[in-house]
Amino acid sequence: MENALRAGGQITGGLGASHRWKVLGVGFAANASFSAAFSGIPTTAVYLRSGYHLGNEGLGLVLGMLGLGIAVSELPWGLLTDRWGDRRVLLLGLLSTAAALAGLALFAAPSGSHVPRVTTLALGLLLVGLLGGSVNGSSGRAVMAWFREGERGLAMSIRQTAVPAGGGLGALLLPALATRFGFVSVYALLALSCAITAALAWRWLHEPTYVENGDARAAYVGGGHGANGEGGVGGVGGAGGVGGAGGAGGAGGANGANGANGANGANGANGANGANGANGANGANGANDANGANDANGANGANGISSANDINGAHARSRSPLRDARIWRVALGAGALCVPQLAVITFGTVFLHDFGRAGVLTISVAMAAVQVGAAIARVWSGRWTDQRGNRRGYMRGCSLLTAALFAALTLTSGVAAVQHTPTPMTTMFLASMIVLGGVSASAWHGVAFTELATLAGTSRAGTALALGNTCVFLSLFLTPLAIPPLLSLGSWPMVWAVTSLCALIALPVFPRALREVGTSAPRARDTA
């Protein structure tokens, strides 16, 4: 589908349509800087354990506090984003997160004989999570506002790629910094990255305002999109929604009363192409013409897929995302499918170090490979699902593949447990399985969050994305807390068996996909 910004021609305030890529860059940087904290800090788990004198239970607690903070704060931040707008919330979140990380560097880093209490570290990481939870929903909503269906999957997947990219950089840099310079340098670097990203957001993150035929119309009404249309009540795709009840070439003619530019839009009933104009109700393309009520682009035509009940039409805005069962199913499925991914992120280094007897270099390369592979998979999956309109089917496929890979890791680690000292070949094989499983468990994120935001509509995207992130980061809180008890009961094979089961649970939770037939539709609409 043609991008709305290109269709609009230009943006007020001197911003061209290409500015959307700068907004995407800001969203990428924001997610990467925070991901370096919540994904990078766990890669220093071995050094956290020794530097803070922690056992596995204490390590699970402090790592889980990051996830708890994000899970608790995501939904409030999302609701605030829909009310205040992307720019304010993202700036506030990045700057406050930078301040919290600077506080950790000053007051919660071990130095010499001084070892901070575990409660100090846990509360500090909880605060980082509470403040950093603002980044996900606000940056995602900004990207959704600047991109349209047909491009959103790719754009959101690129944004989500920042999570493994930031985590990969953290996996390469933070363990080395912790070893050589201590955790002061770890927290200081993370604080600096958040502060730099806040400066980029201040410079480039703006909400789009479209200009058509000299009539400037903000895409947002009260911080969101208009009540009934993607471009607001009188905007592009107005009262009937984008491709709404009247369709692009709908009942009132191509640009008629219910046409592409809405009842009061720039080309609406009283405009140049209005009801009595050249293309109006009685004009060449009027109600009974080739583009009339029953045309291919009309109310019942091939673009009916974007009709009144579409994700950007009136129906999507008639209720809160919190009352939509489809949104809940995607969010809960995402939370379940995150368990194996988060098990790798939080305790993958401990597994390779304690069980696989891997060295620091092998561990760092393996964890970085997980993040790089996940980044590549997310970009590819976003583009692929944009082209095929199969987001839900892709998520369900990832669930099956991830369950199979972690079942294989269960068997492999069970065989390796028989050996008292793993061979180098066994160590490399275990590391490879961790990489494959971690990539599969991470590849679907951009697709899932695109589906959430699309179901909710842009004006409510902050809330929907926040709900999804709440489930994801609740898993980040619970997963590291659950692993130590599982280790005491049955060692690592039991840990990986449980993660495989969680991935399989996500399969029936995700809503099924049903492809609708439409010869010119950009994607087949998924239905519950």
N, C-alpha and C positions, 0 to 999 in steps of 0.2 A: 504494500500500500504506500502511496506517495506520502511522504512526511508532511505533517500539517504545517511545519514551519516553512518548508519550501513552498507549499501551496500558498501560504500567507504572503510570501514575497519578502518581507522584511520585518524586523522587530523594532519597536520604539526604543528610544534611548541610544540609537546608533548601533544596536546589536543585530548582526546578520544571522541567517539561519544556521551558519556554521558554528555559531557560538555554543550550540548544544554539545559540541565535542569538548569544549572547555569545561562545561558543566559536568560532563561525564568524567573528564580528567580530575576535577575536584572531588567528585564522588569516589573515584578510584583511590586517590591519595588519602582521603579521609578513612576509608575502610582499611587501606594498607597500613596506615600509621597505627590505628587501633588494633588491627589484627596482629601486628608485630608484638603488641603487649599480651593479648589474651591467648594467642597461639605460640608466640615466641618465648614467653616466660616459662611455660611448661617444658620446653626443650632444655631448660637449665635444671630440670628436676634433680638430676644426680648431684649438682652443686648446691641447689637449695637444701637438699637433704643433709649434706655435710656442713654447709656454711651456717645453717640455722639449727643444727643438731636435731633434725627431725627423723622420726620413723616413717614407715609407709603410711600409717594412719594420719599422722600430722601433715605429711606431704599431700595426701588426698584432701585433707581439710582446707589447707591454704589455697590449693589449686581450684578447689570447688567454689571457694568464695568469689572468685572472679566471675564464674558462671552464675552464681546466685545473684550477684549484684546486677548483672545484665538482665537476667530473667525477671527480676522484680521491677526493674525500671523501664524495660522496653515498652510496655503498653502505655504507661503514663507519658513517656516521651513521644510515642506515636500520636496519642490524642492531642498533645500539646503542639506537635508539628502540624497537624491538620488545622489547628486554631491559629497558631502564630506564623506559620510558614516555614519553609525549609531553611532559609538563610539564618534567621535568628537562632533557631534551635541548634543548627550545626555549629555555628560560631560559639554559642554558649557551651555546648558539649565539648568541643575540642579544647577550648581554653581552660575549662574547669578540669578536664582530664589531664591536661599538661600540668596544671597546678598540683593535682593529686599525686602524679608520678614524681614531680619534683619534691613533694613532701616525703615520699618513700625514700628518695635518694638522700635526703637530709636527716631523716629521723628513724628509718627502718632498715638500714643496710648494715650488715655486720662489718666491723672493722677492728682489727687487732684482737684483743681479748673481749671486746664488747659484742655480745650476741643478743639482738633484740628478742623479746618474747614472741612466742608464736601467735599470741593474740594481737600483738601490734602489727605483725605482718598480715595476718588474716583480715583484720579490720581495714588495713591500708588497701589490700587488693579488693576487698568488698567495695570500698569507696571508688576505686578506679572503675570497677564494673558498673556501679550505679550511675556514674557520670558518663562513662563511655557508651552506655546503652543508647544514648541520643544519636549516635553516628549512623547506625544502620537504617532506621526508618527515615530520617531526614534526608540522607543522601539518596536513598532509593526513591523517595517521593520526588526529589528534584529531577532525577533521571527520567522517571515516568512522565513528568510534566513536559519535558522537552522532546521526548520521542513518542512516536505513535505505533499502533499495532502494525506488525510487519517488520519493525526495527527494534521493538522493545525487548524481545527475547535476547537478541545479540547485545544490545546496550546493557541490559541488566546482568547478563552473564559476564560481560567485561567488568562491570562494577563488582560483581561477586568474585571475579578472578583476583581482585585485590586482596581477598582474605587469604588464599594460599600464597599469593605473592608476598604479602607482608609477613605471613608466617614463615615462608621459606627464607626470607632475609633474616628474620629473627633467629631461625634455626642455625643459620651460618654464622651470624655475628654474636648473638648474646652468650652462647656457651663460652666462646673465646674471650669475650669481655669479662664474664664472670670469673674465669680462671686467672686471667692476667691482672685485671684492675679491680675486681670485686663488683658487688652488686650496685654500688654507687654509680658506676659507669653504665650499667644496664638500665637503671631507672632514668638516669639523666638523658641518655640517648633517646629513649622512648618519649620523654617529655618534650625534647627538642623537636622530634618529628611531628608530634601533635601541634605544637606551636607554629611550625612552618606551614603545615596544612591549613591551619586557621587563617594565616595570612593569605594563602591562595584562595580560600573561600571568600574572604572579605573582598578580594579583587574581582573574582569572576562569577561567583554564584549569585545569580539574579533570577527572579521568576519571569517567565516569558509574557510579553504583551504583544499581540499581533496587530498589524495594520493592513486593512483592505480598503481600497478605493478611498483613501484619505480618512477613513473612519477608524480610529484606534479603539480596540476592544481588548480589555484585559482578559486573559484566559482564566483568571481566578476571580471568583466572587467571594469575598470574605475569606481569602486564603485558599479556597478550593475552586473547582470548576463549577460552572453554573448548575442550576437545579436539575435541568432536564437534558442538557447537551454537553458534549465534550468541550465545546468552546463557549459554554454559558448560554443563558436564556436567549440572547439575541445574536450570538456569535456564530462561528463556523459550525454548521451542524447544530443549529439552535433547538427550537422547541421540540422538534422530533428526535433529537440526538443525532450523532454522526451516523449517517446511513439509517436514520431513525424511521419512525412510522411512515413518513412520507417518502423515504428512500432518496438516493442521490438523484434519481430521475423519477421521482415518486408521483403520487396521485395528482399533484397539482402541477405537473410539468417539471422539466429539468431544473429550472430555477424559480419555480412558482411559489405559491403560498406556503407549501410544506416542503419545499425543495432543499437543496444542499445547504443553503445559507439561511434557513430558518425564517420564521414568520416576520421577525423584525430585523433580520440580519442585513449585511451590507448590500446583498442582492435580493432582499426579501420582497414582501408584498408591495412596498412603496418605493423600492429601489429601481435601479436602471433596468433590471430584468424582472420586475415585479409582476403583480397579477395581471396588469394591463399592458405590460411591456412586450418586447419582441418575443420573449420566451415565456410569457405569462400563461395564465390559465387558458386564455383564448388564443394564444399565439401559436407559432409554428410547432412548438413542442408542448402544447397544452394537454388538457386532461385526456383528450381522446387521441392524441398523436402517438407516434411510435414510442415516445418515452413516457407515456401516460401511466394510468393506474396499473395496467397489467404488463408493463414492459419488463425487460430483463433486469432492470435496475429499480423497479418499482417496489411497492409494498410487499408483493409476494415473489419478487424476482430473485435472481441469483445472489444479489447482495442483501437479501432478507436476513442473511446471517448476521448483519449489523443492524438489525431492526430494533423495534422498540424495546425488546427484552434483551438486547445485547448488553455486553459488559459496560459499554460507555453510554447507554441510553438511559431512559427515565427509570426503568425498573431497577437498575443497579444502584441508583441513588435513593430509592424509596425506603431502604432499611439500612441499619448499621451493619458493618461487616461482622460484628460480634453476634449477630442474629442469623448469619448465613451458614448453614450446615456444611456447604462445600468448602468454605474458607476454613472452618474448624477441621475438616477432614485433611485438607492439605497441610495445615499447621501441625496437627497431631502426628500425621505420617512423617513429616519432616523431623519432628522431635525424636521419633523412634528410629529413623534411619540415620540420625546423627550419632547414635550411641557407638557404633563401631568406629566411626571417624574420630570421635572424641577420645575413645579408648586409645587409639593410636597416637593422637596428639599429646595426651596427658601422661600416658604410661608406656608409650612405645619406646622411649629412650631407656626406661628402667627395664623393660622386657629384654631389649637387645643387650644391655649391659649385664644384668644379673643372670638371665637365662641363656642368652646366646653368646655370652662372653665376648661381645664385640668391643672394639676399641673406639676411642673418641672420634676418629676420622670416619670410620664406618657408620657410626651412629649419626653424625652430622650430615653425611652425604645421603644416608637413607631418609632422614627426616626432611631434608631439603628436596629430595626427589619426590616425596609425597606431595609437597606443596607445589612444586613446578608441574608435576603431572596433573594435579588437580586444576591448576590454572589453565593449562592447555585444554583439558577436557571440558572445562566450563565454557570457554569461548566457543569451542567446536559445537558443544551441545546446544548453546543458545542459537547459533546460526542454523544448525540442522533442524531444530524444532520450529524455528521461524518459517523455514521453507516447507515443512511438512504438517505443521499444525497439530503435533502429537505430543504436547507437553506432558499430559497425564500418562500416556503410554510409556513415555521415556522414564518418568519417575518410577513407575511400577517395574520397568525393566531393570533399573538400577537397584531396586530393592532385591530382586531375584539374584542378580549377579553378585551383589555384595554379600548376601547370605551364603552363596556358594563359595566365594573366596574365603570367607572367615570360617566356614566349615572345613575347608582345606587347610587353613592355618591351624585349626584345632587338631586335626589329624597329624599334621607335620610336627607341631610342638609336642604332641603326645609321643610320637616316635622318638623325637629328640630327647625327651625326658628320660628315656631308657639309658641314654648315654650319660655317664657321669660328667664327662668333659666333651662338649660339642666340638666336632672337627671344624676346620676353617670352611669346608664345603657346606656343612650344616649351617654355620653362622651366616654365610652368604645367602643360602636358600631362605632362611628365616627372614633376613633383611629384605629379600626380594618379595616375599609374601606380604610383609608389612607394607611395602611400597604399593603393590598391586591392590591390596585391600583398602589402603588409605585413599588411593586415587578414586577407586570405584565408589567408596562411601562419601566422596566429596564432589563428584562430578555433576550432581543434579541441582546444586543450590541455586544457581542463577535461574534455571528453568522453573523451579518451585516458587521462587519469590516473584518471578514474572507472572506466574499463574495467580498467585495471591493478589497482586496489585491489579491485574486485569479483571479479576472477578469483582473486586471492590470498586473499581473506577478510580480515576486519578485523584478526585477530591477526597476520597477516603483511603487512599493508598497507605498513608502513614500509619493508620490504625491496623490495617491488614498486615502490613510488613512487620509491625511491632508484635502482633499476635504470633506470627510465624517465628520471629526471633525469640519471643518469650519461651516458646516450646523448645527451640533449639538450645538456648542457653540454660534452660532448666535441666536439660540433658547434660550440659557441661558442668552443672553443679552436682548432679546425682552420680554421673559416671565415675569420676575419680573417688567419690566416697564409697561406691559399691565395689570397686576393684580390690582394695585390701582385704575385705572379708572373703571375697571369692578366692583370693590367693591362699588365705589360711585354710579354706575348705578343700580346694582341689587343685591348686597351683594354676599355671597359665593355661593349660588346655580348657579348664572350666571357664576362665575369663573369655576366651575367644568363642567358646560354644554359646555363651550367653549373648555376646555381641551378634553372633550369627542369627540367633533367634529373634533379637530385636529388629534386625534388618528384615527378617521374614514377616514380622508382625506388621511392618509398614505397608506390605502389599495389599491386604484387604482394607486398610484404613484409607489409602489414597482413593479418591473417586475414580470410577471407571471413565474411559473416554468413549464417546460415540460420535463417529464422523458423520457430519451432515453433507449431503450432496449439494454442491454449488459450483457452477462452472467458472465463475469469475471471482470467487471468494478468495481472499488472501490466505485464510487458514480455516480449517474446519473447526467449528466451535465445539468444545468439550462440554458435555452435559453430565449432570450428576447421575 
